[in-house]
Structures are given as structure tokens and as C-alpha cells.
């Protein structure tokens, strides 16, 4: 399996890289370190400068590979031309990709700030789960079995929610997890769905409806997660 880590060589990205490295080590996966080379339309005018930029980025990628490699995993690197989100989504199309990892902060052209962060666009457009790392120590400790990962899974019985719950099951196979599954419901909708007679309330569920919702959620979670 492959783990893909998108880096822009910023300090937040450098710290986030410790997480996929630790996961690849535990899972014995191949870690791909990917950097996107964005074009600015000036390359034909300054070919020598472009060559120097590419050489510098290749060297940085080599340094990241050396820093993050371990005895239990293979580390590869790739410099791909294109926007960061487009590059990572494209790379994730490779078969057997388990996860894409990015940092929550990093370098970005100002124009991209107006249409959402790179991490947000990768998470929305990628066919595999995206892990956005805001702080790495707890995730690294979890991957090393030093502490449980605390997970809050928002669930609403939709297909994407089922996918999220199923992925929690995969996370529990990596290391110990403390899981809370929560369902925020709209009382009139569930009253109608369950066919319960009586007045409609907006502020809370009637006790009999609440009991059914809790029972159904508990049974479903037990079926998926054990």
C-alpha cells in the first residue's frame, strides 16, 4: 500500500511529515513524498532560472526522503508539475493508495486563499481519505502504540457517513482508539420517518423517539466497529 505526503517544505509541513513516516513504518507501506511545481508563465523567458529551481526542489525532496525514511518502510519522492491540490489528487489515483497526508498550514499563492485551502480541496476531491495534520505529536504517539487516538465520528446514516465509520474501523486496526459516534438529528424528520403519532417538537426528541435513535445508532456502530 502507499501513503502520499504532500509537502511544500514549510515548517508546518515538515512537522506534519513525521506522521505519515510513522504510519508507513508501522504499516510497512511505501511513503511517497510529493511536491508540486507550479508554473507562473515565465519559464520560457528564464530557462536557466527554471532549471535551478527544479534542481533545488529535487535536492529538498532527497533531503526529506533521508529524514523520514526508516528500516520498516520504503520512501519515494516525486516532483510533479501542477497545482498542489491537483497534483495530490492525481497522485492518489495510483492503485493501493491508503491515505493522503497534508499539513493544515503552509505556503500558498494568495489567489488560492480565496477559493479554499489546498488541504480542503484535496479532502473534497480525493478518492481516498485525507488526513490534515494540525499537530503531530499525538498522532505519532498513537502510531507507536503509546496512546489511544481519540476520534469523534459524525454520523447521519448517509453513504458518506457510512464510509467515515468504516474508515474508523481501519484506524482501529492501526492502533488503539477511543471512539465517540454522534448523530445530531432533526426531530420532525425522525418523528415522520419512524411514524410516531402525536405533536411535533423542535427543541428535542420525545423520549420514545430518543430511545429508538440511541438503540439504532448503538446497534449499527456495534455491527461496523465490533
DRENNU-788882 format. One record per residue (C-alpha): residue number from 0; residue in one letter; x, y, z. Coordinates in steps of 0.1 Angstrom, whole numbers, padded with zeros to 4 digits. Layout:
+-----+---------+-------+-------+-------+
! num ! residuo !  east ! north !    up !
+-----+---------+-------+-------+-------+
! NUM !       A !     X !     Y !     Z !
...
+-----+---------+-------+-------+-------+
This chain:
+-----+---------+-------+-------+-------+
! num ! residuo !  east ! north !    up !
+-----+---------+-------+-------+-------+
!   0 !       X !  0000 !  0000 !  0000 !
!   1 !       X !  0010 !  0036 ! -0005 !
!   2 !       X !  0009 !  0067 !  0017 !
!   3 !       X !  0011 !  0100 ! -0001 !
!   4 !       X !  0025 !  0131 !  0018 !
!   5 !       X !  0022 !  0165 !  0001 !
!   6 !       X !  0049 !  0189 !  0012 !
!   7 !       X !  0057 !  0225 !  0004 !
!   8 !       X !  0089 !  0224 !  0027 !
!   9 !       X !  0074 !  0249 !  0052 !
!  10 !       X !  0079 !  0243 !  0089 !
!  11 !       X !  0042 !  0231 !  0094 !
!  12 !       X !  0046 !  0207 !  0065 !
!  13 !       X !  0080 !  0195 !  0079 !
!  14 !       X !  0064 !  0187 !  0112 !
!  15 !       X !  0034 !  0170 !  0096 !
!  16 !       X !  0057 !  0147 !  0076 !
!  17 !       X !  0066 !  0129 !  0108 !
!  18 !       X !  0030 !  0115 !  0109 !
!  19 !       X !  0029 !  0096 !  0075 !
!  20 !       X !  0065 !  0085 !  0082 !
!  21 !       X !  0054 !  0069 !  0115 !
!  22 !       X !  0023 !  0053 !  0099 !
!  23 !       X !  0043 !  0040 !  0069 !
!  24 !       X !  0068 !  0025 !  0094 !
!  25 !       X !  0041 !  0007 !  0114 !
!  26 !       X !  0021 ! -0004 !  0083 !
!  27 !       X !  0052 ! -0012 !  0062 !
!  28 !       X !  0038 !  0009 !  0035 !
!  29 !       X !  0056 !  0029 !  0008 !
!  30 !       X !  0057 !  0066 !  0016 !
!  31 !       X !  0056 !  0089 ! -0014 !
!  32 !       X !  0068 !  0124 ! -0007 !
!  33 !       X !  0053 !  0147 ! -0033 !
!  34 !       X !  0059 !  0184 ! -0041 !
!  35 !       X !  0040 !  0204 ! -0068 !
!  36 !       X !  0059 !  0226 ! -0091 !
!  37 !       X !  0036 !  0254 ! -0101 !
!  38 !       X !  0041 !  0272 ! -0134 !
!  39 !       X !  0039 !  0310 ! -0134 !
!  40 !       X !  0042 !  0316 ! -0172 !
!  41 !       X !  0078 !  0329 ! -0171 !
!  42 !       X !  0096 !  0296 ! -0176 !
!  43 !       X !  0103 !  0301 ! -0214 !
!  44 !       X !  0118 !  0335 ! -0207 !
!  45 !       X !  0141 !  0323 ! -0179 !
!  46 !       X !  0150 !  0287 ! -0186 !
!  47 !       X !  0183 !  0288 ! -0166 !
!  48 !       X !  0163 !  0300 ! -0135 !
!  49 !       X !  0138 !  0273 ! -0140 !
!  50 !       X !  0165 !  0247 ! -0142 !
!  51 !       X !  0180 !  0260 ! -0109 !
!  52 !       X !  0146 !  0259 ! -0092 !
!  53 !       X !  0140 !  0223 ! -0103 !
!  54 !       X !  0174 !  0213 ! -0091 !
!  55 !       X !  0169 !  0229 ! -0057 !
!  56 !       X !  0135 !  0212 ! -0053 !
!  57 !       X !  0149 !  0178 ! -0062 !
!  58 !       X !  0176 !  0183 ! -0036 !
!  59 !       X !  0150 !  0192 ! -0010 !
!  60 !       X !  0129 !  0162 ! -0018 !
!  61 !       X !  0160 !  0140 ! -0014 !
!  62 !       X !  0167 !  0155 !  0020 !
!  63 !       X !  0131 !  0148 !  0031 !
!  64 !       X !  0134 !  0112 !  0020 !
!  65 !       X !  0166 !  0109 !  0040 !
!  66 !       X !  0150 !  0125 !  0070 !
!  67 !       X !  0118 !  0104 !  0070 !
!  68 !       X !  0130 !  0070 !  0059 !
!  69 !       X !  0130 !  0041 !  0083 !
!  70 !       X !  0140 !  0005 !  0083 !
!  71 !       X !  0104 ! -0007 !  0081 !
!  72 !       X !  0092 !  0013 !  0051 !
!  73 !       X !  0103 !  0024 !  0016 !
!  74 !       X !  0104 !  0062 !  0009 !
!  75 !       X !  0100 !  0075 ! -0026 !
!  76 !       X !  0097 !  0111 ! -0039 !
!  77 !       X !  0082 !  0128 ! -0069 !
!  78 !       X !  0083 !  0164 ! -0082 !
!  79 !       X !  0051 !  0169 ! -0103 !
!  80 !       X !  0042 !  0200 ! -0123 !
!  81 !       X !  0008 !  0215 ! -0115 !
!  82 !       X ! -0013 !  0230 ! -0087 !
!  83 !       X ! -0007 !  0213 ! -0053 !
!  84 !       X ! -0043 !  0201 ! -0049 !
!  85 !       X ! -0045 !  0188 ! -0085 !
!  86 !       X ! -0011 !  0171 ! -0081 !
!  87 !       X ! -0021 !  0152 ! -0049 !
!  88 !       X ! -0055 !  0142 ! -0062 !
!  89 !       X ! -0038 !  0129 ! -0094 !
!  90 !       X ! -0012 !  0110 ! -0075 !
!  91 !       X ! -0038 !  0094 ! -0053 !
!  92 !       X ! -0053 !  0078 ! -0084 !
!  93 !       X ! -0024 !  0053 ! -0082 !
!  94 !       X ! -0037 !  0019 ! -0071 !
!  95 !       X ! -0033 !  0008 ! -0035 !
!  96 !       X ! -0032 !  0044 ! -0020 !
!  97 !       X ! -0043 !  0042 !  0016 !
!  98 !       X ! -0041 !  0078 !  0027 !
!  99 !       X ! -0031 !  0113 !  0016 !
! 100 !       X ! -0015 !  0135 !  0043 !
! 101 !       X ! -0011 !  0173 !  0043 !
! 102 !       X ! -0005 !  0199 !  0068 !
! 103 !       X ! -0032 !  0224 !  0078 !
! 104 !       X ! -0009 !  0254 !  0071 !
! 105 !       X !  0018 !  0261 !  0046 !
! 106 !       X !  0028 !  0283 !  0016 !
! 107 !       X !  0002 !  0291 ! -0009 !
! 108 !       X ! -0003 !  0318 ! -0036 !
! 109 !       X ! -0027 !  0345 ! -0024 !
! 110 !       X ! -0051 !  0338 ! -0052 !
! 111 !       X ! -0057 !  0303 ! -0039 !
! 112 !       X ! -0067 !  0316 ! -0004 !
! 113 !       X ! -0099 !  0330 ! -0019 !
! 114 !       X ! -0113 !  0296 ! -0030 !
! 115 !       X ! -0104 !  0274 !  0000 !
! 116 !       X ! -0073 !  0259 !  0013 !
! 117 !       X ! -0052 !  0233 ! -0005 !
! 118 !       X ! -0060 !  0208 !  0023 !
! 119 !       X ! -0097 !  0214 !  0019 !
! 120 !       X ! -0097 !  0210 ! -0019 !
! 121 !       X ! -0076 !  0178 ! -0016 !
! 122 !       X ! -0100 !  0164 !  0010 !
! 123 !       X ! -0130 !  0172 ! -0012 !
! 124 !       X ! -0116 !  0160 ! -0045 !
! 125 !       X ! -0096 !  0129 ! -0035 !
! 126 !       X ! -0110 !  0094 ! -0038 !
! 127 !       X ! -0091 !  0082 ! -0007 !
! 128 !       X ! -0092 !  0097 !  0028 !
! 129 !       X ! -0072 !  0128 !  0035 !
! 130 !       X ! -0055 !  0134 !  0069 !
! 131 !       X ! -0050 !  0171 !  0076 !
! 132 !       X ! -0023 !  0174 !  0104 !
! 133 !       X ! -0026 !  0203 !  0127 !
! 134 !       X ! -0004 !  0189 !  0155 !
! 135 !       X !  0017 !  0158 !  0150 !
! 136 !       X !  0028 !  0145 !  0185 !
! 137 !       X ! -0004 !  0128 !  0194 !
! 138 !       X ! -0007 !  0111 !  0160 !
! 139 !       X !  0029 !  0099 !  0162 !
! 140 !       X !  0024 !  0086 !  0197 !
! 141 !       X ! -0008 !  0067 !  0186 !
! 142 !       X !  0010 !  0052 !  0156 !
! 143 !       X !  0037 !  0039 !  0180 !
! 144 !       X !  0010 !  0024 !  0204 !
! 145 !       X !  0020 !  0049 !  0231 !
! 146 !       X ! -0015 !  0064 !  0235 !
! 147 !       X ! -0050 !  0059 !  0220 !
! 148 !       X ! -0063 !  0081 !  0193 !
! 149 !       X ! -0095 !  0100 !  0203 !
! 150 !       X ! -0120 !  0100 !  0174 !
! 151 !       X ! -0153 !  0119 !  0171 !
! 152 !       X ! -0172 !  0105 !  0141 !
! 153 !       X ! -0202 !  0125 !  0130 !
! 154 !       X ! -0228 !  0101 !  0116 !
! 155 !       X ! -0262 !  0106 !  0098 !
! 156 !       X ! -0269 !  0073 !  0081 !
! 157 !       X ! -0258 !  0087 !  0047 !
! 158 !       X ! -0234 !  0069 !  0023 !
! 159 !       X ! -0205 !  0093 !  0032 !
! 160 !       X ! -0212 !  0088 !  0069 !
! 161 !       X ! -0210 !  0050 !  0064 !
! 162 !       X ! -0177 !  0055 !  0046 !
! 163 !       X ! -0164 !  0076 !  0075 !
! 164 !       X ! -0175 !  0050 !  0101 !
! 165 !       X ! -0159 !  0022 !  0081 !
! 166 !       X ! -0126 !  0042 !  0080 !
! 167 !       X ! -0127 !  0044 !  0118 !
! 168 !       X ! -0126 !  0006 !  0117 !
! 169 !       X ! -0094 !  0008 !  0096 !
! 170 !       X ! -0079 !  0033 !  0121 !
! 171 !       X ! -0086 !  0009 !  0150 !
! 172 !       X ! -0065 ! -0017 !  0132 !
! 173 !       X ! -0035 !  0006 !  0131 !
! 174 !       X ! -0036 !  0014 !  0168 !
! 175 !       X ! -0058 !  0018 !  0199 !
! 176 !       X ! -0087 !  0043 !  0195 !
! 177 !       X ! -0113 !  0059 !  0218 !
! 178 !       X ! -0143 !  0064 !  0196 !
! 179 !       X ! -0174 !  0086 !  0200 !
! 180 !       X ! -0200 !  0083 !  0173 !
! 181 !       X ! -0225 !  0112 !  0173 !
! 182 !       X ! -0258 !  0118 !  0155 !
! 183 !       X ! -0273 !  0152 !  0155 !
! 184 !       X ! -0309 !  0148 !  0144 !
! 185 !       X ! -0338 !  0170 !  0133 !
! 186 !       X ! -0368 !  0159 !  0155 !
! 187 !       X ! -0396 !  0164 !  0130 !
! 188 !       X ! -0378 !  0144 !  0103 !
! 189 !       X ! -0371 !  0114 !  0126 !
! 190 !       X ! -0406 !  0115 !  0140 !
! 191 !       X ! -0420 !  0113 !  0105 !
! 192 !       X ! -0395 !  0086 !  0095 !
! 193 !       X ! -0404 !  0064 !  0125 !
! 194 !       X ! -0442 !  0070 !  0121 !
! 195 !       X ! -0446 !  0081 !  0157 !
! 196 !       X ! -0480 !  0098 !  0163 !
! 197 !       X ! -0485 !  0129 !  0184 !
! 198 !       X ! -0474 !  0165 !  0183 !
! 199 !       X ! -0442 !  0177 !  0166 !
! 200 !       X ! -0414 !  0192 !  0188 !
! 201 !       X ! -0385 !  0212 !  0175 !
! 202 !       X ! -0363 !  0216 !  0207 !
! 203 !       X ! -0358 !  0179 !  0215 !
! 204 !       X ! -0369 !  0143 !  0208 !
! 205 !       X ! -0397 !  0127 !  0226 !
! 206 !       X ! -0384 !  0100 !  0250 !
! 207 !       X ! -0397 !  0071 !  0229 !
! 208 !       X ! -0380 !  0085 !  0197 !
! 209 !       X ! -0348 !  0093 !  0216 !
! 210 !       X ! -0347 !  0057 !  0228 !
! 211 !       X ! -0352 !  0043 !  0193 !
! 212 !       X ! -0325 !  0066 !  0178 !
! 213 !       X ! -0300 !  0056 !  0205 !
! 214 !       X ! -0307 !  0019 !  0201 !
! 215 !       X ! -0304 !  0020 !  0163 !
! 216 !       X ! -0272 !  0040 !  0164 !
! 217 !       X ! -0256 !  0018 !  0191 !
! 218 !       X ! -0265 ! -0014 !  0172 !
! 219 !       X ! -0253 ! -0001 !  0139 !
! 220 !       X ! -0220 !  0011 !  0154 !
! 221 !       X ! -0215 ! -0023 !  0170 !
! 222 !       X ! -0221 ! -0040 !  0137 !
! 223 !       X ! -0195 ! -0019 !  0119 !
! 224 !       X ! -0169 ! -0015 !  0146 !
! 225 !       X ! -0175 ! -0045 !  0169 !
+-----+---------+-------+-------+-------+
